[in-house]
Amino acid sequence: MSTRRGSTGTGADRAVNRQPASAGPRWLSAGWLRAALLVAGSGLLIASGAIHLDLYVTGYRTIPTIGWLFLLQVITAFALGLATLALRSRLAAAAAAGFSLAVLGGYLLSVWIGLFGFKEVRTTAGIVAGVLEIAAFAALAAFALAPAPAHPAKGIAKLIPKGVALALAQLDAAIARVLGMAAAGVAVVALVLLGVAVAGAGGSGPAANGSAASGGLKTATIGGVTVLTSAKGFTLYSFAPDTATKSACYGQCAQYWPPVTGSTAHAAGVPGTFGTIKRTDGTSQVTYNGHPLYTYIGDSAPGQAHGNGLNLNGGLWREITVSGAG
């Protein structure tokens, strides 16, 4: 019996080899385009992780629950990004794309309603990370949608049962089709939501609820030490690089450490001298004994002093202690 050349192998073999090639739009089938999407998506995810690592090191590590979640996000972003590059798998790319959206979703929730008692501040780093996560999702989803090479499972079929290889190929193709239908719409919606969140977010976090001195300052005992607090009970801090007439905390620093503002300040029964200095934006910042005063984003509730002793944003931060308060 004669056979036609090229028809060797079982039907399952041929299905395994053909199925991935038929999934996804043909314009994504170019090898160089798939490689570019893979490298871009993985690189963007890793870059987002690097930004979160910087945020973790420069202050978020002291925030309860949020701190270790930031660290977990960093580890996962690097692991998924490198795994996607190494495996070149559409399944790995799908997982990485989903993770990008999950991180963005966490950021949006933190901006809008807060997570674990912490409400996110609007920082340039956070906004850039959000944009990178959207771009990473789009690139990774497109890679997962792209048709696989003509015979991706040929070598694998020798190592695993043909039925399993066929099932994996069909699952791979199904995921690609689903991601293809959703990727563009989800990316656009995510970008819009990020824009809305950024536009509506305040410039400071929960600690800034007490950053205005108009209601008067007061004291509280935290960790056995009497410290100066805002009207709402948030611990106040001094910044070592400051002088009695000038603040050294602006930009991203002031987003993490909101200045205590107001034309006057007082705290009943607290010895010492209160005053104000002018910031570069024209607002008045309250001082105590020559120290410009700040709250800290990491203090999500009164009675906390997570910022004490931190060496961040170019200098040492100390809680304002009060002796002889009556």
C-alpha positions in Angstrom: 0.0 0.0 0.0 1.4 3.3 -0.9 1.2 6.4 1.2 1.4 10.0 0.3 4.6 11.7 1.4 4.1 14.0 4.4 1.1 12.2 5.7 2.9 10.1 8.4 1.7 10.3 12.0 -1.6 9.9 13.7 -4.5 12.3 13.5 -3.7 13.5 17.0 -0.1 14.3 16.0 -1.3 16.3 13.1 -3.9 18.1 15.2 -1.3 18.9 17.8 0.9 20.4 15.2 -1.8 22.3 13.3 -4.0 23.7 16.1 -1.8 26.5 17.5 -1.0 27.7 14.0 -4.6 28.4 13.2 -5.4 30.4 16.4 -5.1 34.2 16.4 -5.0 36.7 13.6 -2.5 36.1 10.7 -1.0 39.6 11.0 0.4 38.5 14.4 2.1 35.4 13.0 5.4 37.0 12.1 8.2 35.6 14.2 9.8 39.0 14.8 6.5 40.5 16.0 5.9 37.7 18.4 9.4 38.1 19.8 9.0 41.9 20.1 5.7 41.5 22.0 7.3 38.9 24.3 10.3 41.1 25.1 8.2 44.2 25.4 5.5 42.7 27.7 8.0 41.0 29.9 10.2 44.0 30.1 7.3 46.3 31.0 6.2 44.0 33.7 9.7 43.8 35.2 10.0 47.6 35.0 6.7 48.0 36.9 8.1 45.6 39.5 11.3 47.7 39.7 9.2 50.8 40.4 7.3 49.0 43.2 10.7 47.9 44.6 11.7 51.5 44.8 8.5 52.5 46.5 8.9 49.6 48.9 12.4 50.6 49.9 11.7 54.3 50.1 8.8 54.1 52.5 6.1 51.6 51.8 8.0 48.8 53.6 6.9 50.4 56.9 3.2 50.3 56.2 1.4 47.4 57.8 0.2 44.7 55.3 0.8 47.0 52.4 4.5 46.7 52.9 4.8 43.0 52.4 2.2 43.1 49.6 4.5 45.5 47.8 7.4 43.1 48.3 5.3 40.1 47.1 4.3 42.1 44.0 7.9 42.8 43.2 9.0 39.2 43.5 6.0 38.0 41.4 6.6 40.6 38.7 10.2 39.6 38.3 9.4 35.9 38.4 6.6 36.1 35.8 8.5 38.4 33.6 11.6 36.2 33.5 9.6 33.0 33.2 7.7 34.4 30.2 10.9 35.3 28.5 12.5 31.9 29.2 9.5 29.7 28.4 8.1 31.7 25.5 4.7 30.2 26.4 1.4 31.7 25.7 0.1 30.2 29.0 2.9 32.0 30.9 2.2 35.2 29.0 -1.5 34.9 29.9 -0.6 34.5 33.5 1.7 37.5 33.4 -1.0 39.6 31.6 -3.6 38.7 34.3 -1.1 39.6 37.0 -0.5 43.0 35.5 -4.3 43.7 35.6 -4.5 42.5 39.2 -1.8 44.9 40.3 -3.4 47.7 38.5 -6.8 46.8 40.1 -5.2 46.8 43.5 -3.8 50.3 42.8 -7.2 51.6 41.7 -8.9 50.2 44.7 -6.3 51.7 47.0 -6.8 55.1 45.4 -10.6 55.0 45.5 -11.6 53.3 48.7 -8.3 52.2 50.4 -7.0 48.7 51.2 -6.2 47.3 54.7 -6.7 50.8 56.2 -4.4 52.5 53.8 -5.4 54.9 51.0 -3.0 55.4 48.2 -1.5 58.8 47.4 -1.1 60.2 43.9 2.5 59.9 43.0 4.4 60.1 39.7 5.9 56.7 40.4 2.5 55.1 41.0 1.0 56.7 37.8 4.0 55.5 35.7 3.7 52.0 37.2 0.0 51.9 36.3 0.7 52.9 32.7 3.4 50.3 32.4 1.0 47.6 33.8 -1.6 48.5 31.1 1.1 48.4 28.4 2.5 45.1 29.7 -1.0 43.6 29.7 -1.6 44.7 26.1 1.7 43.3 24.8 1.5 40.0 26.7 -2.1 39.5 25.7 -1.2 40.1 22.1 1.6 37.6 22.3 -0.8 35.0 23.7 -3.1 35.8 20.8 -0.4 35.4 18.2 -0.4 32.1 16.2 2.2 29.7 17.5 4.9 28.4 15.1 3.7 25.7 12.7 5.1 22.7 14.7 5.5 23.9 18.3 4.6 20.5 19.8 6.6 18.2 17.6 9.3 17.7 20.2 7.0 17.8 23.1 4.9 15.0 21.6 7.8 12.6 22.0 7.9 13.2 25.8 4.2 13.3 26.8 1.2 11.3 25.7 -0.3 12.5 22.4 -3.7 13.1 24.0 -2.2 15.4 26.6 -0.2 17.3 24.0 -3.4 17.8 22.0 -5.3 19.0 25.0 -2.5 21.4 25.9 -2.4 22.7 22.3 -6.2 23.2 22.3 -6.1 24.9 25.7 -3.3 27.2 24.5 -5.3 28.1 21.4 -8.5 28.7 23.4 -6.7 31.0 25.8 -5.3 32.9 22.9 -8.8 33.4 21.4 -10.3 34.6 24.6 -7.4 37.0 25.3 -7.7 38.3 21.7 -11.3 39.2 22.1 -10.8 40.9 25.4 -7.3 42.4 25.3 -8.0 45.6 23.4 -11.2 46.5 25.2 -9.7 45.7 28.7 -6.6 47.8 28.0 -8.7 50.8 26.9 -11.0 50.5 29.9 -8.0 50.1 32.3 -6.4 53.2 30.8 -9.6 55.2 31.3 -10.0 54.0 34.9 -6.4 54.9 35.7 -7.0 58.4 34.3 -10.2 58.8 36.4 -8.4 57.5 39.5 -5.5 59.8 39.0 -7.7 62.8 38.3 -9.9 62.2 41.4 -7.2 61.1 43.8 -6.0 63.6 46.4 -2.4 64.6 46.7 -2.0 62.9 50.0 -3.0 59.8 52.0 -4.7 59.1 55.3 -2.1 60.8 57.4 -2.9 64.0 55.6 -6.3 64.0 57.1 -4.6 65.8 59.9 -2.2 67.8 57.9 -4.0 71.1 58.4 -3.3 72.8 61.7 -6.5 74.9 61.8 -8.1 72.6 64.4 -5.2 72.9 66.7 -2.4 70.4 67.6 -2.3 68.1 70.6 -0.2 65.4 72.2 -0.5 61.7 72.6 1.4 58.9 74.2 2.8 56.5 71.6 5.1 53.7 72.6 5.5 55.2 76.1 6.6 58.6 74.6 4.6 61.8 74.5 4.6 63.1 71.0 3.0 66.0 69.1 0.1 65.1 66.9 -2.3 66.7 64.4 -5.8 67.6 65.4 -6.9 64.1 64.3 -4.2 62.4 66.3 -1.6 61.6 63.6 2.0 61.7 64.7 4.0 64.7 63.6 7.6 64.4 62.4 10.7 66.6 61.7 13.0 66.2 58.8 16.8 66.4 59.5 17.7 68.4 56.3 15.2 71.2 57.2 16.2 74.4 58.8 14.2 76.7 61.0 13.3 78.8 57.9 13.2 76.4 55.0 11.7 73.0 54.2 13.8 70.5 52.2 10.8 68.2 51.4 9.0 68.8 48.1 7.7 66.8 45.2 7.5 63.1 45.9 8.9 63.6 49.4 5.9 65.8 50.3 3.5 63.2 48.9 4.9 60.6 51.3 5.3 63.2 54.1 2.5 65.8 53.9 3.5 69.1 55.4 1.3 70.4 58.3 -0.1 73.7 56.9 -1.9 76.6 58.4 -1.4 80.3 59.2 -1.2 79.6 63.0 -0.9 76.6 65.3 -1.3 75.9 69.0 -1.4 73.0 71.4 -2.9 73.6 74.8 -0.5 72.9 77.6 2.4 72.2 75.2 5.7 74.1 76.1 7.7 75.3 73.2 7.5 77.8 70.3 5.1 77.4 67.3 5.6 79.4 64.1 5.3 79.1 60.3 7.5 79.2 57.3 6.6 79.8 53.6 6.9 76.9 51.2 7.7 77.4 47.6 4.1 77.1 46.6 3.1 80.0 48.8 1.5 77.9 51.6 2.4 78.3 55.2 3.9 75.3 57.0 3.7 75.0 60.8 6.9 74.7 62.8 7.6 73.7 66.4 10.8 74.7 68.1 12.3 75.5 64.7 11.2 72.2 63.1 8.8 72.2 60.1 6.1 69.6 60.8 4.9 66.7 58.7 2.6 63.7 58.9 3.5 60.4 57.2 1.5 58.3 54.7 2.5 55.1 56.5 0.5 56.1 59.6 -3.0 55.0 58.5 -4.6 55.7 61.9 -4.0 57.8 65.0 -1.6 56.3 67.6 0.9 55.1 65.0 4.5 56.3 64.5 5.8 54.1 61.6 7.8 57.0 60.3 10.0 57.5 63.3 13.7 56.8 62.7 13.3 56.2 58.9 16.1 57.5 56.7 14.2 58.3 53.5 14.0 61.0 50.8 17.4 62.3 51.7 17.4 62.5 55.5 16.3 61.1 58.9 12.7 61.5 60.1 12.0 61.8 63.8 8.7 62.0 65.7 8.3 65.3 67.6 8.6 64.5 71.3 7.2 66.8 73.9 8.4 67.0 77.5 6.6 68.7 80.3 3.2 68.8 78.5 0.3 69.4 80.9 
